[in-house]
Amino acid sequence: MHDVVISGGGPTGLMLASELRLHGVDVVVLEREAQPNPAVRSLGLHARSVEVLALRGLLDRFLAHGQRYPGAGRGLAGLEGATVELDSDHDYVLGIPQPTTDRLLAERAAELGAQLRRGAALEAFQQDADGVLVLLAGGDRLRARWLVGCDGGRSTVRRLAGIGFPGEPASTEWLLGEIELDGSVAPEEVARIASEVRVLHRGFGIGPAGDGLHRAVVPAASVAEDRTVPPTLEEFRTQLRAYSGTDFGVRATRSLTRFTDATRLAERYRAGRVLLAGDAAHVHPPLGGQGLNLGLQDAFALGWRLAAEVAGWAPPGLLDGYEAERRPVAEQVLTLTRAQSELLSPEPGPQAVRHLLGELLQLEPVARLLAGRITGLGIRDEPAEGDDDPFDLVGRRMRDLPLGDGRRLSDLTHAGRGLLLDGTGTLPLEGWPDRADRVALAPDRAALPAPALLLRPDGRVAWAGDDGEGLERALERWFGEPQPASDHLSGAVG
């Protein structure tokens, strides 16, 4: 029996597999497609996703293949707000095409020992009190203790689990392509035409994408009945001509895909031993570029909780806290993308709202609130009732602090364990050596916002203070019952 089977080998599934493998969980990833998908459905990573990569020691790999765009990715449907500096060492969008993100995450999962089975499609499953029996197309069977659906907006896992997916169906579709031009239209003419068309059709765009390619997006003629079928080159050319009067001399494509404004949210993220993450739990228009980021952060929030359940030390409610924390975040993203879809309309009403929002976004607090939501930096998991939080830190992500000894916070989080940053030098961490590490810091050198911090494996603050009793309560809440004294090993990492 495997510990976990993940259906879906996209960014969410691969990130989750890596997080589970950090804790020794036996995991198999099933991917329907026999080969990696070359379609560029996502173009970049927001600041919180970049922080997540840094916390796991992966950022340098991604920086080597991407480009940093400082201050980008904070607008609302093209509206730019007041300039605000975000509370992050990674105040930029990392431009990187999704196939590259997929490849780097697949390499990471393989390095950690995850099994990725391509050309393996989940067809059915049956669950009982002890696990889930997964049936594959072709007749193979796998049994696991848990099944996670990371299989996209048309999730087979979600459907078979009987989890509702209410929301709005697609009313508009766009075609997205990476294309080669024959040079018959000069680059400055391409830019001029695109600028003119976007005055009335903000869902249109074309521009250089590197490697001699252009990236173009154009509204489709209608919503396709089967959106799994990619558009044809002629369909793409036809729509380019319909909106701009030219097809810009498209002669070939590297990838063509379609996306819509369908907006839906799963009624729940768990059914027994079956869980959902990424697009299987939520779909929305790609405006703001939050979809892939939302899925990566779902996986980051779920991985350590599910690993704790597998290991047997998860305190009551820890796993269910995944939905309690992440579903409200998805609701916020759906609200933002619904609003942006309306702002694309050329009708007078939406344009009046657009004008008003443009003025409001010049106010620094408004611009900061929006930037925090789009980048993921403003997300806070609500503290539990009765939490003693005099520093107003519990539930917040902690930025990559300098620790005063040449190291940064992210240098200590690669293993995905809990972390006690102790500026008092007196706080014990004896009962949880297999789940958390303690680092003693010089209080006059470390940039801690409290005397001591306890961080969850996902980098969020579980406790802040200087009293041992409060720390022990937080440890038991997030890391379960302590081990007997005779089993204690040193949890210090220096």
C-alpha positions in Angstrom: 0.0 0.0 0.0 1.2 3.5 -0.9 0.8 6.3 1.6 -0.5 8.8 -1.0 -1.6 8.7 -4.6 -1.8 12.1 -6.4 -3.9 12.3 -9.5 -2.4 15.0 -11.7 1.2 15.7 -12.6 1.0 19.5 -13.1 2.6 22.1 -10.8 0.2 21.5 -7.9 0.6 17.7 -7.9 4.4 17.9 -8.3 4.8 20.5 -5.6 2.7 18.4 -3.3 4.7 15.2 -4.1 7.9 17.0 -3.2 6.5 18.4 0.1 5.4 14.9 1.1 8.7 13.3 0.2 10.5 15.7 2.5 8.8 13.8 5.3 9.4 10.3 3.9 5.9 9.8 2.6 5.6 7.1 -0.1 3.9 8.9 -2.9 2.9 8.1 -6.5 1.9 10.8 -9.0 -0.4 9.7 -11.9 -0.4 11.9 -15.0 -2.8 11.2 -17.8 -0.6 12.7 -20.5 2.3 10.5 -21.7 4.5 13.6 -22.4 4.9 17.0 -20.7 2.4 19.6 -22.0 4.2 22.2 -24.1 1.4 24.7 -23.8 2.2 28.0 -22.0 -0.8 28.5 -19.8 1.0 30.5 -17.1 3.7 33.1 -17.5 5.0 33.9 -14.0 5.2 33.5 -10.3 4.0 36.1 -7.8 6.0 37.1 -4.7 4.6 34.6 -2.3 5.2 31.7 -4.7 8.8 32.9 -5.1 9.1 33.0 -1.3 7.9 29.4 -1.1 10.6 28.3 -3.5 13.2 30.1 -1.4 11.9 28.4 1.7 12.6 25.0 0.1 16.0 26.0 -1.4 14.7 25.9 -5.0 14.7 29.6 -6.0 18.1 29.6 -7.7 17.0 26.9 -10.1 14.0 29.0 -11.1 15.9 32.3 -11.3 18.3 30.7 -13.8 15.4 30.2 -16.2 13.2 33.3 -15.5 13.3 37.0 -15.5 12.5 39.3 -12.6 9.9 42.1 -13.2 10.1 44.4 -10.1 6.8 45.9 -9.1 4.8 44.0 -11.7 1.6 42.0 -11.3 -0.2 44.3 -8.9 -2.7 46.0 -11.2 -6.4 45.2 -11.6 -7.2 44.5 -15.3 -4.5 46.8 -16.4 -5.1 49.5 -13.8 -1.9 50.5 -12.0 -2.0 51.7 -8.5 0.1 53.9 -6.3 3.7 52.7 -5.9 4.0 50.5 -2.8 7.0 48.5 -1.5 5.9 45.1 -0.4 7.2 43.4 2.8 9.3 40.8 0.9 12.8 40.3 -0.3 11.2 39.2 -3.6 9.1 42.2 -4.6 8.8 41.1 -8.2 7.0 38.8 -10.6 9.3 36.0 -11.8 8.5 35.6 -15.5 8.9 31.9 -16.4 6.7 29.8 -18.8 4.7 27.0 -17.3 6.5 24.2 -19.2 9.7 25.2 -17.5 8.0 25.4 -14.1 6.6 21.9 -14.7 10.0 20.5 -15.6 11.8 22.0 -12.6 9.2 20.7 -10.2 9.2 17.3 -11.8 13.0 17.1 -11.4 12.7 18.1 -7.8 10.0 15.5 -7.1 12.2 12.8 -8.7 15.3 13.8 -6.8 13.3 13.3 -3.6 12.1 9.9 -4.6 8.5 10.5 -5.8 7.2 8.1 -8.5 5.8 9.9 -11.5 3.8 7.6 -13.8 3.0 9.3 -17.2 0.3 8.0 -19.4 -1.6 6.7 -16.3 -5.1 8.0 -16.0 -7.3 7.5 -12.9 -10.6 6.0 -14.0 -12.3 5.1 -10.7 -11.7 4.7 -7.0 -13.3 3.1 -4.0 -12.5 4.2 -0.4 -13.0 2.6 2.9 -12.0 3.4 6.5 -8.4 2.4 5.9 -7.6 3.7 2.4 -8.5 4.2 -1.2 -8.4 1.7 -4.1 -7.5 3.5 -7.3 -8.3 1.9 -10.7 -6.4 3.1 -13.7 -7.4 3.1 -17.4 -6.0 -0.2 -18.7 -6.8 -2.2 -15.5 -4.0 -1.5 -13.1 -4.8 -1.0 -9.5 -3.1 0.9 -6.7 -4.0 1.1 -3.0 -3.1 4.1 -0.9 -4.0 5.5 2.5 -4.9 8.9 0.8 -5.8 10.1 -2.6 -5.4 13.8 -3.7 -7.0 15.2 -6.8 -4.7 17.7 -8.5 -6.2 16.8 -11.9 -7.5 20.2 -13.0 -10.8 22.0 -13.5 -12.4 18.9 -15.0 -11.2 16.8 -12.1 -12.2 13.1 -12.3 -11.4 12.8 -8.6 -13.7 15.6 -7.6 -16.5 14.2 -9.7 -16.2 10.6 -8.4 -15.9 11.9 -4.8 -19.3 13.5 -5.3 -18.0 17.0 -4.4 -20.1 19.8 -5.9 -18.5 22.5 -8.1 -20.9 25.4 -8.1 -20.2 28.7 -9.9 -20.6 30.2 -13.4 -20.0 28.3 -16.6 -17.8 29.8 -19.3 -19.3 32.7 -21.3 -16.1 33.9 -23.0 -13.1 32.0 -24.4 -9.7 33.2 -25.4 -7.0 31.6 -27.6 -3.4 31.8 -26.4 -0.5 30.9 -28.6 3.3 31.1 -28.9 3.8 31.9 -32.5 6.4 32.5 -35.2 5.9 35.5 -37.5 7.2 35.7 -41.1 8.4 39.3 -40.8 5.9 40.7 -43.2 4.6 43.0 -40.4 7.4 45.2 -38.9 7.8 44.9 -35.1 6.8 48.5 -34.5 3.7 47.9 -36.6 2.8 44.9 -34.5 3.1 47.0 -31.3 1.1 49.9 -32.8 -1.8 47.6 -33.9 -1.9 45.8 -30.6 -2.0 49.1 -28.7 -4.9 50.3 -30.8 -6.9 47.1 -30.5 -6.5 47.0 -26.8 -8.3 50.3 -26.4 -11.6 48.5 -27.0 -10.6 44.9 -26.5 -8.5 44.4 -23.4 -8.6 40.7 -23.9 -6.3 41.1 -26.9 -2.5 41.2 -26.9 0.6 40.3 -28.9 4.2 40.9 -28.1 7.7 39.3 -28.2 8.2 36.2 -26.0 11.9 35.5 -26.6 13.6 32.8 -28.8 12.2 34.6 -31.9 8.6 33.9 -30.8 5.7 36.1 -30.1 3.0 35.4 -27.5 -0.6 36.4 -28.6 -4.0 36.2 -27.0 -7.2 36.9 -28.7 -10.9 36.3 -27.9 -12.4 33.2 -29.5 -15.4 33.2 -31.8 -17.4 31.2 -29.2 -16.9 28.9 -26.3 -15.7 25.5 -27.5 -17.8 22.4 -26.7 -14.7 20.4 -25.9 -12.0 22.7 -24.4 -9.5 19.8 -24.2 -9.1 20.1 -28.0 -6.6 22.8 -28.8 -7.4 25.5 -31.4 -6.1 25.1 -34.9 -3.7 27.5 -36.5 -6.4 28.6 -39.0 -8.8 29.3 -36.1 -6.1 31.4 -34.4 -5.4 33.3 -37.7 -9.1 33.9 -38.2 -9.5 35.5 -34.8 -6.4 37.6 -35.1 -7.8 39.0 -38.4 -11.2 39.5 -36.9 -9.9 41.8 -34.1 -6.9 43.5 -35.7 -7.4 43.2 -39.5 -4.2 41.1 -39.8 -2.8 37.8 -38.7 0.6 39.4 -38.4 2.1 36.8 -40.7 1.8 33.8 -38.4 3.6 31.0 -40.1 3.9 28.4 -37.2 3.2 27.9 -33.6 5.0 26.3 -30.7 1.9 25.9 -28.6 -1.8 26.8 -28.9 -4.3 26.5 -26.1 -7.7 27.9 -25.0 -9.0 29.3 -21.7 -12.3 30.7 -20.4 -13.9 32.8 -17.7 -15.5 29.8 -16.0 -15.5 30.5 -12.3 -16.2 27.7 -9.8 -15.3 26.6 -6.3 -15.5 23.2 -4.8 -18.1 22.8 -2.0 -15.5 21.2 0.1 -11.9 20.1 -0.2 -12.2 16.7 1.5 -14.4 13.7 1.2 -13.2 11.0 3.6 -9.7 10.0 2.5 -9.9 12.1 -0.7 -8.6 15.6 -0.9 -8.5 18.3 -3.6 -5.9 21.0 -4.5 -5.3 23.4 -7.3 -7.7 23.7 -10.2 -9.5 20.6 -9.0 -10.7 22.8 -6.1 -11.2 26.1 -7.9 -11.2 27.6 -11.4 -11.4 31.2 -12.5 -10.3 33.5 -15.4 -6.5 33.8 -15.6 -6.6 37.6 -15.1 -3.9 38.6 -12.7 -2.0 35.3 -13.2 -3.1 33.7 -10.0 -4.1 30.2 -11.0 -0.8 28.4 -10.9 0.3 30.4 -7.9 -2.9 29.4 -6.0 -2.3 25.8 -6.7 1.4 25.8 -5.6 0.4 27.5 -2.4 -2.4 24.9 -1.9 0.2 22.2 -2.1 2.5 24.0 0.2 -0.2 24.3 2.8 -1.4 20.7 2.4 1.8 18.8 2.2 3.1 19.0 5.8 -0.4 18.4 7.2 -1.0 15.3 5.2 2.5 14.0 6.0 1.7 14.5 9.8 -1.5 12.5 9.3 0.5 9.7 7.6 3.1 9.7 10.3 0.5 9.5 13.0 1.4 12.6 15.0 -1.1 15.1 13.6 -3.2 16.7 16.3 -7.0 16.8 16.0 -8.2 19.1 13.2 -4.8 19.7 11.6 -5.7 18.1 8.3 -9.1 19.7 8.2 -7.4 23.1 8.8 -6.1 22.9 5.2 -9.6 23.6 3.8 -10.4 26.1 6.6 -7.3 28.1 5.6 -7.2 27.7 1.9 -10.8 27.8 0.7 -11.3 31.5 1.9 -8.1 32.4 -0.1 -9.7 30.8 -3.2 -12.9 32.8 -2.5 -10.8 36.0 -2.5 -9.1 35.1 -5.8 -12.5 34.3 -7.4 -13.8 37.6 -6.3 -10.8 39.4 -7.8 -11.0 37.6 -11.1 -14.7 38.1 -11.4 -14.2 41.8 -10.9 -11.5 42.0 -13.5 -13.6 40.1 -16.0 -16.3 42.8 -15.7 -13.7 45.6 -16.1 -12.7 44.2 -19.5 -16.2 45.0 -20.9 -16.3 48.1 -23.2 -19.8 48.9 -21.9 -20.3 52.2 -20.2 -21.2 50.8 -16.8 -18.0 48.6 -16.3 -15.9 51.4 -17.8 -17.3 53.9 -15.2 -16.4 51.4 -12.4 -13.0 51.0 -14.1 -12.4 54.8 -14.0 -13.5 55.0 -10.3 -11.2 52.1 -9.3 -8.4 53.8 -11.2 -8.7 56.8 -8.9 -9.0 54.7 -5.8 -5.9 52.7 -6.6 -3.9 55.9 -6.4 -4.5 55.8 -2.7 -1.6 53.9 -1.0 -3.7 51.8 1.4 -6.0 50.7 -1.4 -3.0 49.8 -3.7 -1.3 47.9 -0.8 -4.4 45.9 0.0 -4.8 44.9 -3.6 -1.1 44.1 -4.1 -1.2 41.9 -1.0 -4.0 39.9 -2.3 -2.7 39.5 -5.8 0.8 38.5 -4.7 -0.3 36.3 -1.9 1.7 38.2 0.6 -1.3 39.7 2.4 -2.9 36.3 3.3 -3.2 35.7 7.0 -4.6 32.5 8.5 -6.9 33.6 11.4 -5.6 32.8 14.9 -7.6 30.4 16.9 -10.0 31.7 19.5 -8.0 32.2 22.7 -4.6 32.5 21.1 -2.4 34.9 23.0 -0.9 37.0 20.3 0.5 40.3 21.7 2.8 40.8 18.7 0.0 40.4 16.1 2.0 37.8 14.2 0.2 34.5 14.5 -1.1 33.2 11.1 1.1 35.6 9.1 3.9 34.5 6.8 7.3 35.5 8.0 9.6 37.2 5.5 13.1 35.9 4.8 14.7 37.4 7.9 18.4 37.9 8.3 19.4 36.0 11.4 22.5 38.0 12.4 25.0 35.2 11.8 25.3 35.3 8.0 22.2 33.1 7.5 18.7 33.9 6.5 15.5 32.3 7.6 15.1 30.4 4.3 18.5 28.7 4.9 16.9 26.8 7.8 13.6 25.7 6.2 14.6 23.4 3.4 13.6 20.2 5.2 10.0 21.4 5.7 10.0 21.0 9.5 8.8 23.4 12.2 11.3 25.9 13.4 11.7 27.7 16.8 13.8 30.9 16.4 14.8 31.6 20.0 16.1 35.0 20.8 15.8 34.4 24.5 18.2 31.4 24.6 16.1 29.8 27.3 13.1 28.2 25.5 13.1 24.3 25.4 12.2 22.2 22.5 12.6 18.7 23.9 9.5 16.8 23.1 9.3 17.3 19.3 12.7 16.5 17.9 11.3 14.6 14.9 9.0 17.5 14.0 10.7 20.8 14.7 14.2 22.4 15.1 15.4 25.0 17.5 17.9 27.8 16.6 19.3 30.0 19.3 19.9 33.5 18.1 21.6 36.6 19.5 18.8 39.0 20.2 20.9 42.1 19.4 21.8 40.7 16.0 18.7 38.9 14.6 15.9 40.9 13.1 13.2 39.0 15.0 9.9 40.9 15.4 9.4 39.1 18.8 11.6 37.6 21.5 11.0 34.2 19.9 9.0 32.7 17.0 7.6 29.3 16.3 7.1 28.7 12.6 5.0 26.1 11.0 6.6 24.1 8.1 4.8 26.4 5.7 6.6 29.4 7.1 3.6 30.9 9.0 3.9 32.0 12.6 2.4 29.6 15.0 3.4 31.5 18.2 5.4 34.6 19.2 6.5 35.5 22.7 8.9 34.5 25.4 7.0 32.3 27.8 7.5 28.5 27.9 3.9 27.7 28.6 2.6 29.5 25.6 5.2 27.8 23.5 4.2 24.4 24.7 0.5 25.0 24.0 1.4 26.1 20.5 3.7 23.1 19.9 0.9 20.7 21.0 -1.6 22.4 18.9 0.4 22.3 15.7 2.8 19.4 16.3 0.9 17.0 18.5 1.7 15.4 21.7 5.4 15.4 22.8 7.5 12.3 22.8 8.3 10.6 26.1 11.4 12.0 27.7 13.3 8.8 27.0 12.8 9.2 23.2 14.1 12.8 23.0 16.8 13.6 20.6 18.4 17.0 20.1 16.2 19.2 17.8 18.8 22.0 17.6 20.3 22.9 14.3 22.7 25.5 15.5 
